[in-house]
Amino acid sequence: MTQVHRSRREFLTTTGGLALIGSAPAILGAENKSGSKPPVLGPEGHRYEVRHNCMQIPSHIQWQDTHGVAIDSAGLIYVKHRTMTVEPQDAIVVFDRDGKFVRSFGKEFHGGGHGIDIRRDDGEEFLYLCDNKGYIAKSSLMGEIVWKHAAPKIEPYKGARPFELETPGKYGKGYLFCPTNIAFAPDGGFWVGDGYGSHFIIKYDKAANPVDYFGGAGNGPGQLQTPHGLWWDDRKGREPSLVVADRANARLQYFSADGKHLSFCNDVLFPADIDIRGETMLVPDLHARITLLDAANNVIAHLGHDPDWLQQVLADNFAMRRQPERWQSGKFVHPHDACFDHDGNIYVAEWVATGRVSFLKHIG
């Protein structure tokens, strides 16, 4: 099977007149439209029933390019989508465990909504957000902005060139700062993957001040090409380190906390993000599958992997992402983010024109 290693920037195209999927979304416990039981993916111990379109989308929201998904301590699901061809609307939509709408907010992220993660700071949970328009933000779970930062300027570190904008004030794709996702550091700070900008990983301290950076464009050890997602991997038996979804290089890459290259994991196609529960790493792969890895990074399963299906998904400039009538039950199109819930189930947000969130119920 041919792997396509092109930047996501090359295949993001704007489509006009996007329509919602005509039927109502499925409820989490329901069977699919044909009346048959949901398809099951995965080996024993990692078996999942797949239920697509699992959220009850309110009438004031038009899904477009569902990009990120995160879950708070109460089990509420936060979905971030990127609206492009409609009037500005809330880019963050919150649902309960039954897929029922709870609230929405975030019109300021219209047109740029991307990464979303949740962290508890001083006893309170907050959203950490990346926007493709060129900034990162921290907000409450109700949407109140705590801070918002555009491109950082960092003095040369150990002889490296300064990290700053070539043209001050110009942010977003094609410029130096277009962040994609955030990972939380054990010291209270965090790392930002500048996946569609400079291809650097930028370290911030607990007060959200930029303090360091590493990486940069390339395919050698320590270099990155679309560092799209990232996570602090401290699974039992491993040396704690930062793992990066080095997407356009078709690999995961490990770094020490201070940015030193450590190793690669190559059992991925086009990795988009990372989540960890217990000893299992979850990697949504934009090339139509979900990968599960054990603590030694051996493949447990490539959920949904099908070479023939993948060729259809990638054909004609990714036309299938705009053609929901072609989608098949139990098959993924473009998984862009995924996360475990508190019970070991998985939510998957896909980069498709009408948006789609799927619920993978763990059944044994």
C-alpha positions, 0 to 999 in steps of 0.5 A: 500500500502506498503511503501518502506523505504530504502536508495537511496544508496541501490537501485542506481545500475549502468546499462551498455549500456543505450540507448536513447529513440528512438523517438524525444522529444515532443515540449511543445505545441504538442499533444502526439504520439498517436494524443490524447490530453495530460492527465490532472491531479489534482483538480480544481485550480490545473489542469495540462496537462502532457507532457513528454520528453519536451526538445529537447536534442542535439546530444552531450548530452546523458541523464542519471539520470536526477536529478535536475531542476531550472529556472532563472529569464529569464525563462531558464530551467537548468537540471542537469543529472548524466552521468555514463556509457558514456565518460565525458560530460556536466552535466548541460543542459540549455533550453528555454521555448519552450524546445530548447537547449541553452547551456551546461557545467559542465563536472566536474560534470560528474558522480556526478551531483545532486542538482541545485538551483539558487540564486541572489547574489548582483544583479547577479544570480548564480547556487548552486550545489551539487555533489555526488562525495563529494563537493558543488559549486557555478557557474555563469549561464554560468558555471564559477566556483566561489568556490568549497568546499569539506567536512567541518570541524566544531569545536564541537557545544554546546558539539556535536562531531566534524563534519569532515571526518573519513578518510580525502580525501575520499568523496562520497557515503559511506563516511561522505560528499555526499551532495544532495541539498541546501536551501537558508537562509534569512541571505544570508547563506545557508544550505546543506543536506548531504543526502547520507553522514552523514545525517546532515544539515550543515549551511554555512554563506554568504561567504560559511564558515561552521558555524553549523550543526544539525540532524544526522542519526536516526528516532526520532524528530530532526534526519534524514535519507537521508535529500535529499531536503530542503527549507526555508518555509516562506509562509504567516501565517506560522512561517518561518522555514526550511523544510527538505525532510526526505526521508528514514523516509517518512516525511517532518521535520521542523526545526528552523533556528538554527536547533531545531526540530519543527514538522513533515508532514507525507503525503508523501511517499519518498519525494525527494525535495521541491519548493514553489510558493505563498502558495503552496508547491511542493514535488516531491516524488520518489515513482511515484507522485507529492504532492501539499500542501497548507499553512497549509500543507493539501494535495491539490493533489497527482498528478499521485498517483496510488497504482497499478502503484506504485507497478509496479514501485517498483517491481524487484529492480526498473526495470521500470526505465530502461524500457521506453517502459513500461512508460505510459502517465500521469504516473510518475516513479521516480520524483527526483526534480521539480520546478514551473516556473514563470507562475505556470507551473511545470517541473519534472526531474525523476531518470530514466536511460534514463533521463526524464523531463516532463512539467506540464502546469497549465490550471486552 
